[in-house]
Amino acid sequence: METVYELLADLPASATLRAPPASLPAREVRATSYKVGNYLRSRGVHRGSAVGVADDPDPKAVFAFLGSTLLAAPVTFDPPRSFDGRAVIAPTPTLDTYDLGPGGQRVGYGERPENPADGHFEGGVWSENPAFPPVSFDGDAPALRDADGPSQGALLSRAADAAATLDESDVVAVRAPFARDATVVGVLGALRAGSTVLLPDDGETGDVALVADDASAPEDRVLPG
């Protein structure tokens, strides 16, 4: 089955991740995801490791997910404060609220953590190699939550269905939590279609919305979940 690594390798040139004012083209999405995978591996993340990621409408949350999947490490968005995982990636001011087991790594983004034991996402990631060795695991590798959560293959199969409803001109606004599987599927589908994934600030709108349940959105279309 296709893996997230293959999705990144074949990412259409038009695929974009936008969080105003930043707009990251496909080559930067791919290179940054590889850097994050390399950085997390240096922090001890490996296949089957549990990784917690803040459910934050920030590109770093997207990159934390993509980088973890390169290592076949399942991601829990909005992890509990007591998290039995290898790593938690969250805004630096919140790091002290997370309690990890022995060997757990806390990584903060935004300001540099005061605790030298905590990693700094930007500082660590930007110095990493923007290449990644070929991934050998198959689509059964875990993607979300744990070994019983949806696999990479399952997510990408659903993402292909979402991509079929989109084209390169579409701007897909993320207005639902990443902890919702359908949100992750929609983001992957939009990238696969070569669309723009928009993490909107106030006033920013797209053409298509990712929303939870029956929530309203300013966009004309809603991507089915």
N, C-alpha and C positions, 0 to 999 in steps of 0.2 A: 504493500500500500504506500501511497504518497506520504511523505513526512513534511513537517514544517520546514525543515532544511531545504527540501526540494521546492517548496512553495516560494521560499525566499530566493533561491537560485534562479527561478523562472519568473520572478516578479515583473509584471509589465512595467515598462519605463514610465507610464503615466501614473502608476500607483503613488499616492502621496499621503503622508500623515501630517495633518495641519492642526496646530494649536496656536491661534493668533498670539503674537505676530509671527511665530515660527511656522515654516512650511518645509517639510522634509521630503525630498524626492526619493524615488525607489532606491537609488544607489545608497543613500544615507540610511534609509530604513534597514536595508540589508546589512551594510557595514556595521551599524550600531548594534544590531541584534547579535552579530557575530562577536563584537567586542564584549557585550554583556555576557554571552555564553562563556567566553574565555575568562572574564572576571569572576563569574560565579563559580566556575571550576576551581579557580585559585583560592576561593573561600571554602572549598570542600564540598560543593554541590556535585552530585553524581546521579546516575540513574536510580530512580526510586526515592531520592531525597525529597522531603516535603519542603516547599518554598511558600512562604506567606507574602502576599503583595497587597499593599494598601489599595482599597477600591477608590481610586483617585482619578479624576478625568485629566490625566497628565501623560504625556508621551512616555515618561519613564515607567509607568505602570504597564504600558503596552510592550515596551522593550524588555522589561523584567519577565513578562510572560513568554515572549518569543525566545529570549535567551535561555530560559529554563527548559523550554521544550527541546532545544538543541541538545540538552543533556538528559532528556527523558526524565526530567524532574517535575512531578505534578505540582501545579500552582493552586493555592487556596487564596482567592481574593477576599479581602476583609477578614483576615484570620482572627481567631480568638486571642485575647491578650495573653493567655497562657497557651503557648503554641509548641507542640512537640514536633519541631521541624529543624531542618539544617540551617535555614536562613529566613529572615524577615526583611523585606524591603519596604520602607515607609518614609514619610517626611521626617526629617531629623528631629523636630520638636516632639514627636510622638514615640521615639525609640524607647525611652525609659518606661513606657507603659507596657512593653512586651516582655514576657518572661519565657525564655527558651530553655530547653534542657541542656545538659552538658554538651559542649561542642557547638552549640547554636551560635549563629552569626547574625548580628544586627547590622543592617546597612541603611544609612540615611541619605536621602537626597534633599537638595536645597543647601542650606548652610552646612558647614563641616561639623561633624559631631565633636563634642568636647572630650568624650571618653575615647582614648586612643584604641581601645579594643573594638570599637564600632567602626565599620567601614564607611567611606564616603563614596556614594554612587558615582557622582560626576568625576571625582578625582581618580577613582579606580578604573572606571570604564574607559574614559577618554585616552588613557595611556596604554590600553590593550591593543593587540593586533586585530585589524579589521578583516581578518580571514579566519576560517574555521575548517578543521579537517572534516572529511566526508563522514556523515552519520551512517552507522551500519544497522541501527535498530529499525524494526518495521513499524507499521501503523498501529500495532497493538500497544505501543509505548504509552504510559499514562500521560494525560495532559492536564486534567483538572482534579483537584482535591486529593485523590489517592488512587490506589490500584483499582478500586471499584468505581471510580468516576469515569467520565467519557474519555476514550483514547484519542490519540492524535488522528488516527484513521477515521474515527467516528465524527470528530469535529470537522475534518476536512471534507468528508462526504457531504455533510450538511452545508458547509461553506460553498461547495460547488453549486448546490441548489440555489443558495442566496446569490451567488455571482451571476447565475443565469438571468436574474431579474434586473441586473445593473449593467451600466456601460461606463466607458472612460469619462464621460462628461458628468457623471453623477457625483454629488457631494453628499456623503452619508454622515449625518450628525448623530453623535453618540449621546443619547439622552436617557440612558438606562444604566444600572450598575453593572460593572464587570463581573460581579458575583453571579449574575444571571447568565447561564450557559449561552442563551440565544444572543446575548450581546457580543460575546467572544466570537461566536459563529458569524455574526454580521460583520464584525471588523475583518475577520479572515476572508470572508466572501468579498467584501469591498476591495481589499488589497488584491485578491485573485482576479477580480474584474478589471483592475487598473483604475478604479475609482479613487476619489479622495475621501479619506477618513477624517472627519472634523471633530475635534474636541472643543466644543464652542464655549466662548465666554459670553458675557451679556450682550445680546443684540446680534450675535452671529447666527446665521441660519444656513441650512443646506437645501438640497432637493428632496432628500429621503431621510427619515428619522428612524433611529433605533430607540424604541420606547418600551417600558415595562407595562405589561397587561394593557389596560385601556387608557393609559395616560395620554393626554393631548400633547401636540407639538406644533410649532409654527410651520413645519414643512408640509408640502402638499401630499407626500406619499409616506407610508410607514412600511418598513421592511418586515415582512411576516416573521414571527418567532416560532 
